[in-house]
C-alpha cells in the first residue's frame, strides 16, 4: 500500500510561486497515477491535475500550474505560478491505478498541505 506525504505549502503573495511535493513510499511508484486536488474552507474538493497516462489539469489552474513526476525519487511535484487568492486551499495528493482517458480513482490520500495566497 502506497503512503503519501505532501510538503511545500506556505504563505505567498498573489502573483508568486510555490512548488508542492508529494513523496510516496511503499508500492511501485511508476505504476500509480498521481493526482492533485484542493479544498478551500466551505467549498467542495476540487480537481487540480493528474499525472496519469497523460498529464492534464483542471480549468481553474490550466496554464498556471504544472505537474511533473520523478519516478526515480518516488515524488510528484506541483509547480504553481501566478498564484491568486482563490488558490488558497489545502492541497492533497492522491494515488490510484493508472487509467486511460480521464477516469480517476483515488485509493490513497496524503495528509494535505496548506497553501495561502495573500492579496
N, CA, C and O atoms as a GROMACS GRO file, in nm:
protein
  476
    1UNK      N    1   0.085  -0.118   0.000
    1UNK     CA    2   0.000   0.000   0.000
    1UNK      C    3   0.089   0.124   0.000
    1UNK      O    4   0.176   0.138   0.086
    2UNK      N    5   0.067   0.212  -0.094
    2UNK     CA    6   0.149   0.333  -0.102
    2UNK      C    7   0.106   0.431   0.005
    2UNK      O    8  -0.012   0.440   0.039
    3UNK      N    9   0.200   0.504   0.058
    3UNK     CA   10   0.174   0.613   0.151
    3UNK      C   11   0.227   0.741   0.090
    3UNK      O   12   0.331   0.742   0.024
    4UNK      N   13   0.155   0.851   0.114
    4UNK     CA   14   0.187   0.978   0.050
    4UNK      C   15   0.206   1.088   0.154
    4UNK      O   16   0.130   1.097   0.251
    5UNK      N   17   0.308   1.170   0.134
    5UNK     CA   18   0.333   1.282   0.224
    5UNK      C   19   0.358   1.407   0.140
    5UNK      O   20   0.452   1.413   0.061
    6UNK      N   21   0.272   1.506   0.159
    6UNK     CA   22   0.287   1.632   0.086
    6UNK      C   23   0.374   1.729   0.166
    6UNK      O   24   0.380   1.722   0.289
    7UNK      N   25   0.439   1.818   0.096
    7UNK     CA   26   0.517   1.924   0.159
    7UNK      C   27   0.527   2.042   0.062
    7UNK      O   28   0.495   2.031  -0.056
    8UNK      N   29   0.573   2.154   0.116
    8UNK     CA   30   0.598   2.270   0.030
    8UNK      C   31   0.495   2.381   0.040
    8UNK      O   32   0.511   2.486  -0.021
    9UNK      N   33   0.390   2.358   0.115
    9UNK     CA   34   0.289   2.463   0.129
    9UNK      C   35   0.342   2.581   0.210
    9UNK      O   36   0.449   2.574   0.269
   10UNK      N   37   0.264   2.687   0.210
   10UNK     CA   38   0.304   2.805   0.286
   10UNK      C   39   0.224   2.926   0.246
   10UNK      O   40   0.121   2.916   0.179
   11UNK      N   41   0.274   3.041   0.288
   11UNK     CA   42   0.210   3.170   0.260
   11UNK      C   43   0.287   3.240   0.150
   11UNK      O   44   0.410   3.251   0.156
   12UNK      N   45   0.216   3.288   0.050
   12UNK     CA   46   0.280   3.356  -0.062
   12UNK      C   47   0.189   3.470  -0.107
   12UNK      O   48   0.067   3.463  -0.093
   13UNK      N   49   0.249   3.574  -0.160
   13UNK     CA   50   0.170   3.686  -0.211
   13UNK      C   51   0.113   3.652  -0.349
   13UNK      O   52   0.169   3.570  -0.422
   14UNK      N   53   0.004   3.716  -0.382
   14UNK     CA   54  -0.055   3.699  -0.514
   14UNK      C   55   0.049   3.729  -0.621
   14UNK      O   56   0.126   3.825  -0.612
   15UNK      N   57   0.049   3.645  -0.723
   15UNK     CA   58   0.147   3.656  -0.830
   15UNK      C   59   0.272   3.574  -0.807
   15UNK      O   60   0.354   3.558  -0.898
   16UNK      N   61   0.287   3.522  -0.687
   16UNK     CA   62   0.406   3.443  -0.654
   16UNK      C   63   0.392   3.298  -0.696
   16UNK      O   64   0.297   3.258  -0.762
   17UNK      N   65   0.492   3.220  -0.655
   17UNK     CA   66   0.500   3.079  -0.692
   17UNK      C   67   0.530   2.992  -0.571
   17UNK      O   68   0.591   3.037  -0.474
   18UNK      N   69   0.486   2.870  -0.579
   18UNK     CA   70   0.520   2.767  -0.482
   18UNK      C   71   0.534   2.636  -0.556
   18UNK      O   72   0.472   2.615  -0.661
   19UNK      N   73   0.615   2.548  -0.501
   19UNK     CA   74   0.621   2.412  -0.555
   19UNK      C   75   0.589   2.314  -0.443
   19UNK      O   76   0.657   2.310  -0.340
   20UNK      N   77   0.486   2.236  -0.465
   20UNK     CA   78   0.449   2.131  -0.372
   20UNK      C   79   0.512   2.000  -0.415
   20UNK      O   80   0.531   1.973  -0.534
   21UNK      N   81   0.544   1.919  -0.316
   21UNK     CA   82   0.597   1.786  -0.341
   21UNK      C   83   0.507   1.683  -0.275
   21UNK      O   84   0.445   1.709  -0.172
   22UNK      N   85   0.501   1.568  -0.335
   22UNK     CA   86   0.429   1.455  -0.278
   22UNK      C   87   0.520   1.334  -0.290
   22UNK      O   88   0.543   1.281  -0.399
   23UNK      N   89   0.572   1.292  -0.176
   23UNK     CA   90   0.665   1.179  -0.173
   23UNK      C   91   0.588   1.053  -0.139
   23UNK      O   92   0.508   1.050  -0.046
   24UNK      N   93   0.615   0.948  -0.215
   24UNK     CA   94   0.546   0.821  -0.196
   24UNK      C   95   0.641   0.717  -0.141
   24UNK      O   96   0.760   0.716  -0.172
   25UNK      N   97   0.587   0.630  -0.058
   25UNK     CA   98   0.663   0.516  -0.008
   25UNK      C   99   0.572   0.393  -0.014
   25UNK      O  100   0.450   0.402   0.002
   26UNK      N  101   0.635   0.279  -0.036
   26UNK     CA  102   0.556   0.157  -0.050
   26UNK      C  103   0.500   0.145  -0.190
   26UNK      O  104   0.479   0.247  -0.257
   27UNK      N  105   0.476   0.027  -0.235
   27UNK     CA  106   0.424   0.007  -0.369
   27UNK      C  107   0.527   0.036  -0.476
   27UNK      O  108   0.644   0.062  -0.446
   28UNK      N  109   0.485   0.031  -0.599
   28UNK     CA  110   0.571   0.060  -0.713
   28UNK      C  111   0.524   0.191  -0.773
   28UNK      O  112   0.420   0.197  -0.840
   29UNK      N  113   0.601   0.296  -0.749
   29UNK     CA  114   0.557   0.431  -0.780
   29UNK      C  115   0.517   0.448  -0.926
   29UNK      O  116   0.417   0.512  -0.956
   30UNK      N  117   0.595   0.390  -1.014
   30UNK     CA  118   0.572   0.412  -1.157
   30UNK      C  119   0.441   0.352  -1.206
   30UNK      O  120   0.396   0.385  -1.316
   31UNK      N  121   0.381   0.267  -1.127
   31UNK     CA  122   0.255   0.204  -1.169
   31UNK      C  123   0.132   0.281  -1.121
   31UNK      O  124   0.018   0.242  -1.150
   32UNK      N  125   0.154   0.390  -1.048
   32UNK     CA  126   0.043   0.467  -0.994
   32UNK      C  127   0.016   0.592  -1.077
   32UNK      O  128   0.108   0.653  -1.132
   33UNK      N  129  -0.110   0.627  -1.085
   33UNK     CA  130  -0.148   0.761  -1.127
   33UNK      C  131  -0.145   0.849  -1.002
   33UNK      O  132  -0.190   0.808  -0.895
   34UNK      N  133  -0.092   0.969  -1.017
   34UNK     CA  134  -0.086   1.063  -0.906
   34UNK      C  135  -0.170   1.185  -0.940
   34UNK      O  136  -0.166   1.237  -1.051
   35UNK      N  137  -0.247   1.227  -0.843
   35UNK     CA  138  -0.342   1.336  -0.863
   35UNK      C  139  -0.322   1.444  -0.758
   35UNK      O  140  -0.280   1.416  -0.645
   36UNK      N  141  -0.351   1.564  -0.797
   36UNK     CA  142  -0.356   1.676  -0.702
   36UNK      C  143  -0.499   1.730  -0.696
   36UNK      O  144  -0.563   1.753  -0.799
   37UNK      N  145  -0.545   1.750  -0.575
   37UNK     CA  146  -0.677   1.810  -0.551
   37UNK      C  147  -0.660   1.914  -0.442
   37UNK      O  148  -0.559   1.917  -0.372
   38UNK      N  149  -0.760   2.000  -0.428
   38UNK     CA  150  -0.753   2.101  -0.323
   38UNK      C  151  -0.892   2.124  -0.265
   38UNK      O  152  -0.994   2.097  -0.329
   39UNK      N  153  -0.893   2.175  -0.144
   39UNK     CA  154  -1.020   2.206  -0.079
   39UNK      C  155  -1.004   2.334   0.001
   39UNK      O  156  -0.922   2.342   0.092
   40UNK      N  157  -1.084   2.432  -0.035
   40UNK     CA  158  -1.087   2.559   0.036
   40UNK      C  159  -1.196   2.551   0.143
   40UNK      O  160  -1.290   2.472   0.130
   41UNK      N  161  -1.184   2.632   0.248
   41UNK     CA  162  -1.285   2.630   0.355
   41UNK      C  163  -1.425   2.653   0.300
   41UNK      O  164  -1.449   2.747   0.225
   42UNK      N  165  -1.516   2.566   0.339
   42UNK     CA  166  -1.655   2.582   0.298
   42UNK      C  167  -1.684   2.542   0.155
   42UNK      O  168  -1.796   2.560   0.108
   43UNK      N  169  -1.586   2.488   0.086
   43UNK     CA  170  -1.605   2.450  -0.054
   43UNK      C  171  -1.580   2.302  -0.074
   43UNK      O  172  -1.516   2.235   0.009
   44UNK      N  173  -1.631   2.251  -0.184
   44UNK     CA  174  -1.608   2.111  -0.217
   44UNK      C  175  -1.465   2.091  -0.267
   44UNK      O  176  -1.400   2.183  -0.315
   45UNK      N  177  -1.419   1.968  -0.254
   45UNK     CA  178  -1.287   1.936  -0.306
   45UNK      C  179  -1.285   1.955  -0.456
   45UNK      O  180  -1.379   1.916  -0.526
   46UNK      N  181  -1.178   2.013  -0.505
   46UNK     CA  182  -1.166   2.049  -0.646
   46UNK      C  183  -1.047   1.978  -0.710
   46UNK      O  184  -0.940   1.970  -0.650
   47UNK      N  185  -1.067   1.927  -0.828
   47UNK     CA  186  -0.959   1.863  -0.904
   47UNK      C  187  -0.862   1.968  -0.953
   47UNK      O  188  -0.903   2.070  -1.008
   48UNK      N  189  -0.732   1.943  -0.933
   48UNK     CA  190  -0.628   2.034  -0.979
   48UNK      C  191  -0.556   1.977  -1.102
   48UNK      O  192  -0.542   2.046  -1.203
   49UNK      N  193  -0.512   1.854  -1.093
   49UNK     CA  194  -0.443   1.795  -1.206
   49UNK      C  195  -0.403   1.652  -1.179
   49UNK      O  196  -0.402   1.607  -1.064
   50UNK      N  197  -0.369   1.582  -1.285
   50UNK     CA  198  -0.332   1.442  -1.275
   50UNK      C  199  -0.208   1.412  -1.357
   50UNK      O  200  -0.188   1.468  -1.465
   51UNK      N  201  -0.124   1.324  -1.303
   51UNK     CA  202  -0.016   1.262  -1.379
   51UNK      C  203  -0.056   1.116  -1.394
   51UNK      O  204  -0.021   1.031  -1.312
   52UNK      N  205  -0.129   1.091  -1.498
   52UNK     CA  206  -0.183   0.958  -1.524
   52UNK      C  207  -0.113   0.907  -1.650
   52UNK      O  208   0.007   0.928  -1.664
   53UNK      N  209  -0.181   0.844  -1.740
   53UNK     CA  210  -0.119   0.808  -1.867
   53UNK      C  211  -0.091   0.934  -1.949
   53UNK      O  212  -0.011   0.933  -2.042
   54UNK      N  213  -0.158   1.040  -1.914
   54UNK     CA  214  -0.127   1.172  -1.965
   54UNK      C  215  -0.135   1.268  -1.847
   54UNK      O  216  -0.190   1.236  -1.742
   55UNK      N  217  -0.080   1.385  -1.866
   55UNK     CA  218  -0.090   1.489  -1.764
   55UNK      C  219  -0.196   1.589  -1.809
   55UNK      O  220  -0.194   1.637  -1.922
   56UNK      N  221  -0.287   1.620  -1.719
   56UNK     CA  222  -0.390   1.717  -1.754
   56UNK      C  223  -0.433   1.791  -1.628
   56UNK      O  224  -0.403   1.749  -1.516
   57UNK      N  225  -0.504   1.902  -1.648
   57UNK     CA  226  -0.532   1.996  -1.540
   57UNK      C  227  -0.679   2.037  -1.538
   57UNK      O  228  -0.751   2.027  -1.636
   58UNK      N  229  -0.718   2.082  -1.420
   58UNK     CA  230  -0.848   2.145  -1.408
   58UNK      C  231  -0.848   2.282  -1.473
   58UNK      O  232  -0.743   2.345  -1.486
   59UNK      N  233  -0.964   2.327  -1.512
   59UNK     CA  234  -0.974   2.453  -1.587
   59UNK      C  235  -0.923   2.573  -1.507
   59UNK      O  236  -0.867   2.666  -1.564
   60UNK      N  237  -0.942   2.570  -1.376
   60UNK     CA  238  -0.907   2.686  -1.296
   60UNK      C  239  -0.756   2.707  -1.282
   60UNK      O  240  -0.712   2.815  -1.244
   61UNK      N  241  -0.678   2.605  -1.312
   61UNK     CA  242  -0.532   2.617  -1.294
   61UNK      C  243  -0.456   2.599  -1.425
   61UNK      O  244  -0.334   2.615  -1.428
   62UNK      N  245  -0.526   2.567  -1.531
   62UNK     CA  246  -0.460   2.540  -1.658
   62UNK      C  247  -0.379   2.662  -1.702
   62UNK      O  248  -0.430   2.774  -1.701
   63UNK      N  249  -0.255   2.639  -1.741
   63UNK     CA  250  -0.168   2.747  -1.785
   63UNK      C  251  -0.087   2.809  -1.673
   63UNK      O  252   0.008   2.883  -1.699
   64UNK      N  253  -0.123   2.781  -1.549
   64UNK     CA  254  -0.050   2.837  -1.434
   64UNK      C  255   0.021   2.730  -1.353
   64UNK      O  256   0.127   2.756  -1.296
   65UNK      N  257  -0.036   2.611  -1.346
   65UNK     CA  258   0.020   2.502  -1.266
   65UNK      C  259   0.078   2.396  -1.359
   65UNK      O  260   0.029   2.374  -1.470
   66UNK      N  261   0.184   2.331  -1.310
   66UNK     CA  262   0.249   2.226  -1.387
   66UNK      C  263   0.279   2.107  -1.296
   66UNK      O  264   0.336   2.123  -1.189
   67UNK      N  265   0.240   1.989  -1.341
   67UNK     CA  266   0.268   1.866  -1.268
   67UNK      C  267   0.386   1.796  -1.335
   67UNK      O  268   0.396   1.789  -1.458
   68UNK      N  269   0.473   1.745  -1.252
   68UNK     CA  270   0.580   1.660  -1.302
   68UNK      C  271   0.602   1.547  -1.202
   68UNK      O  272   0.570   1.561  -1.084
   69UNK      N  273   0.655   1.438  -1.250
   69UNK     CA  274   0.682   1.326  -1.161
   69UNK      C  275   0.823   1.275  -1.186
   69UNK      O  276   0.872   1.271  -1.299
   70UNK      N  277   0.886   1.238  -1.077
   70UNK     CA  278   1.021   1.183  -1.081
   70UNK      C  279   1.012   1.042  -1.026
   70UNK      O  280   1.010   1.021  -0.905
   71UNK      N  281   1.005   0.945  -1.115
   71UNK     CA  282   0.989   0.806  -1.071
   71UNK      C  283   1.111   0.758  -0.994
   71UNK      O  284   1.099   0.669  -0.910
   72UNK      N  285   1.227   0.813  -1.022
   72UNK     CA  286   1.348   0.772  -0.950
   72UNK      C  287   1.344   0.818  -0.804
   72UNK      O  288   1.402   0.753  -0.717
   73UNK      N  289   1.277   0.930  -0.780
   73UNK     CA  290   1.267   0.983  -0.643
   73UNK      C  291   1.132   0.952  -0.579
   73UNK      O  292   1.106   0.992  -0.465
   74UNK      N  293   1.046   0.880  -0.651
   74UNK     CA  294   0.912   0.847  -0.599
   74UNK      C  295   0.838   0.972  -0.555
   74UNK      O  296   0.774   0.974  -0.450
   75UNK      N  297   0.847   1.076  -0.635
   75UNK     CA  298   0.790   1.204  -0.598
   75UNK      C  299   0.717   1.266  -0.718
   75UNK      O  300   0.763   1.257  -0.832
   76UNK      N  301   0.604   1.328  -0.688
   76UNK     CA  302   0.533   1.407  -0.787
   76UNK      C  303   0.529   1.550  -0.737
   76UNK      O  304   0.516   1.575  -0.617
   77UNK      N  305   0.542   1.644  -0.829
   77UNK     CA  306   0.550   1.785  -0.795
   77UNK      C  307   0.433   1.861  -0.855
   77UNK      O  308   0.378   1.824  -0.959
   78UNK      N  309   0.398   1.969  -0.788
   78UNK     CA  310   0.300   2.063  -0.842
   78UNK      C  311   0.364   2.202  -0.836
   78UNK      O  312   0.373   2.262  -0.730
   79UNK      N  313   0.406   2.251  -0.952
   79UNK     CA  314   0.461   2.385  -0.961
   79UNK      C  315   0.346   2.482  -0.985
   79UNK      O  316   0.271   2.470  -1.082
   80UNK      N  317   0.331   2.577  -0.895
   80UNK     CA  318   0.220   2.670  -0.901
   80UNK      C  319   0.274   2.811  -0.924
   80UNK      O  320   0.346   2.865  -0.840
   81UNK      N  321   0.240   2.869  -1.035
   81UNK     CA  322   0.283   3.004  -1.071
   81UNK      C  323   0.163   3.097  -1.080
   81UNK      O  324   0.048   3.052  -1.090
   82UNK      N  325   0.191   3.224  -1.078
   82UNK     CA  326   0.085   3.326  -1.090
   82UNK      C  327  -0.029   3.298  -0.993
   82UNK      O  328  -0.146   3.299  -1.031
   83UNK      N  329   0.006   3.274  -0.870
   83UNK     CA  330  -0.094   3.236  -0.770
   83UNK      C  331  -0.191   3.350  -0.742
   83UNK      O  332  -0.155   3.468  -0.745
   84UNK      N  333  -0.313   3.311  -0.714
   84UNK     CA  334  -0.422   3.404  -0.686
   84UNK      C  335  -0.478   3.375  -0.547
   84UNK      O  336  -0.465   3.263  -0.497
   85UNK      N  337  -0.540   3.473  -0.484
   85UNK     CA  338  -0.601   3.445  -0.353
   85UNK      C  339  -0.700   3.328  -0.358
   85UNK      O  340  -0.714   3.255  -0.260
   86UNK      N  341  -0.766   3.311  -0.469
   86UNK     CA  342  -0.863   3.199  -0.479
   86UNK      C  343  -0.796   3.063  -0.491
   86UNK      O  344  -0.865   2.961  -0.491
   87UNK      N  345  -0.665   3.059  -0.499
   87UNK     CA  346  -0.592   2.932  -0.494
   87UNK      C  347  -0.569   2.886  -0.351
   87UNK      O  348  -0.519   2.776  -0.328
   88UNK      N  349  -0.605   2.970  -0.254
   88UNK     CA  350  -0.589   2.933  -0.114
   88UNK      C  351  -0.672   2.810  -0.082
   88UNK      O  352  -0.793   2.808  -0.104
   89UNK      N  353  -0.607   2.707  -0.030
   89UNK     CA  354  -0.674   2.580  -0.002
   89UNK      C  355  -0.574   2.486   0.065
   89UNK      O  356  -0.455   2.514   0.072
   90UNK      N  357  -0.627   2.375   0.112
   90UNK     CA  358  -0.542   2.262   0.148
   90UNK      C  359  -0.527   2.178   0.022
   90UNK      O  360  -0.626   2.140  -0.042
   91UNK      N  361  -0.404   2.150  -0.012
   91UNK     CA  362  -0.375   2.074  -0.133
   91UNK      C  363  -0.341   1.930  -0.095
   91UNK      O  364  -0.260   1.904  -0.006
   92UNK      N  365  -0.405   1.838  -0.164
   92UNK     CA  366  -0.389   1.697  -0.137
   92UNK      C  367  -0.330   1.626  -0.258
   92UNK      O  368  -0.359   1.659  -0.373
   93UNK      N  369  -0.249   1.528  -0.229
   93UNK     CA  370  -0.201   1.436  -0.328
   93UNK      C  371  -0.277   1.305  -0.309
   93UNK      O  372  -0.302   1.262  -0.196
   94UNK      N  373  -0.313   1.241  -0.420
   94UNK     CA  374  -0.382   1.113  -0.413
   94UNK      C  375  -0.322   1.019  -0.517
   94UNK      O  376  -0.272   1.063  -0.621
   95UNK      N  377  -0.326   0.891  -0.487
   95UNK     CA  378  -0.274   0.790  -0.578
   95UNK      C  379  -0.381   0.688  -0.610
   95UNK      O  380  -0.470   0.660  -0.530
   96UNK      N  381  -0.371   0.635  -0.729
   96UNK     CA  382  -0.465   0.532  -0.772
   96UNK      C  383  -0.407   0.458  -0.891
   96UNK      O  384  -0.294   0.487  -0.932
   97UNK      N  385  -0.479   0.365  -0.946
   97UNK     CA  386  -0.428   0.289  -1.060
   97UNK      C  387  -0.421   0.376  -1.185
   97UNK      O  388  -0.502   0.466  -1.204
   98UNK      N  389  -0.323   0.348  -1.268
   98UNK     CA  390  -0.318   0.415  -1.398
   98UNK      C  391  -0.444   0.380  -1.476
   98UNK      O  392  -0.493   0.268  -1.471
   99UNK      N  393  -0.495   0.477  -1.548
   99UNK     CA  394  -0.618   0.455  -1.624
   99UNK      C  395  -0.613   0.536  -1.752
   99UNK      O  396  -0.538   0.633  -1.763
  100UNK      N  397  -0.692   0.494  -1.846
  100UNK     CA  398  -0.700   0.564  -1.973
  100UNK      C  399  -0.808   0.671  -1.969
  100UNK      O  400  -0.896   0.669  -1.882
  101UNK      N  401  -0.800   0.762  -2.062
  101UNK     CA  402  -0.898   0.869  -2.064
  101UNK      C  403  -0.883   0.957  -1.943
  101UNK      O  404  -0.773   0.977  -1.893
  102UNK      N  405  -0.992   1.010  -1.896
  102UNK     CA  406  -0.991   1.100  -1.781
  102UNK      C  407  -1.053   1.036  -1.657
  102UNK      O  408  -1.101   1.105  -1.567
  103UNK      N  409  -1.052   0.904  -1.655
  103UNK     CA  410  -1.102   0.833  -1.537
  103UNK      C  411  -1.001   0.847  -1.424
  103UNK      O  412  -0.881   0.826  -1.445
  104UNK      N  413  -1.048   0.883  -1.307
  104UNK     CA  414  -0.959   0.898  -1.192
  104UNK      C  415  -1.013   0.817  -1.074
  104UNK      O  416  -1.131   0.825  -1.039
  105UNK      N  417  -0.924   0.741  -1.015
  105UNK     CA  418  -0.957   0.660  -0.898
  105UNK      C  419  -0.861   0.698  -0.787
  105UNK      O  420  -0.739   0.689  -0.803
  106UNK      N  421  -0.917   0.742  -0.676
  106UNK     CA  422  -0.834   0.787  -0.564
  106UNK      C  423  -0.836   0.681  -0.454
  106UNK      O  424  -0.932   0.672  -0.378
  107UNK      N  425  -0.732   0.603  -0.447
  107UNK     CA  426  -0.724   0.496  -0.347
  107UNK      C  427  -0.659   0.543  -0.218
  107UNK      O  428  -0.700   0.503  -0.109
  108UNK      N  429  -0.558   0.626  -0.231
  108UNK     CA  430  -0.478   0.666  -0.116
  108UNK      C  431  -0.459   0.817  -0.119
  108UNK      O  432  -0.438   0.876  -0.224
  109UNK      N  433  -0.468   0.877   0.000
  109UNK     CA  434  -0.455   1.022   0.013
  109UNK      C  435  -0.341   1.058   0.106
  109UNK      O  436  -0.310   0.986   0.200
  110UNK      N  437  -0.279   1.171   0.078
  110UNK     CA  438  -0.186   1.229   0.173
  110UNK      C  439  -0.262   1.311   0.275
  110UNK      O  440  -0.384   1.321   0.270
  111UNK      N  441  -0.187   1.371   0.367
  111UNK     CA  442  -0.250   1.445   0.476
  111UNK      C  443  -0.285   1.588   0.436
  111UNK      O  444  -0.361   1.654   0.506
  112UNK      N  445  -0.231   1.634   0.326
  112UNK     CA  446  -0.259   1.768   0.278
  112UNK      C  447  -0.156   1.870   0.326
  112UNK      O  448  -0.091   1.852   0.428
  113UNK      N  449  -0.143   1.976   0.249
  113UNK     CA  450  -0.055   2.086   0.286
  113UNK      C  451  -0.126   2.218   0.254
  113UNK      O  452  -0.188   2.232   0.148
  114UNK      N  453  -0.118   2.312   0.347
  114UNK     CA  454  -0.191   2.438   0.334
  114UNK      C  455  -0.116   2.535   0.244
  114UNK      O  456   0.004   2.558   0.260
  115UNK      N  457  -0.189   2.591   0.150
  115UNK     CA  458  -0.138   2.699   0.066
  115UNK      C  459  -0.226   2.821   0.089
  115UNK      O  460  -0.348   2.814   0.073
  116UNK      N  461  -0.164   2.932   0.126
  116UNK     CA  462  -0.238   3.055   0.148
  116UNK      C  463  -0.178   3.164   0.060
  116UNK      O  464  -0.058   3.191   0.064
  117UNK      N  465  -0.264   3.225  -0.021
  117UNK     CA  466  -0.220   3.331  -0.112
  117UNK      C  467  -0.282   3.462  -0.065
  117UNK      O  468  -0.404   3.476  -0.064
  118UNK      N  469  -0.198   3.556  -0.028
  118UNK     CA  470  -0.247   3.686   0.020
  118UNK      C  471  -0.259   3.785  -0.095
  118UNK      O  472  -0.183   3.781  -0.192
  119UNK      N  473  -0.356   3.873  -0.082
  119UNK     CA  474  -0.378   3.972  -0.189
  119UNK      C  475  -0.296   4.097  -0.167
  119UNK      O  476  -0.303   4.190  -0.246
   0.00000   0.00000   0.00000
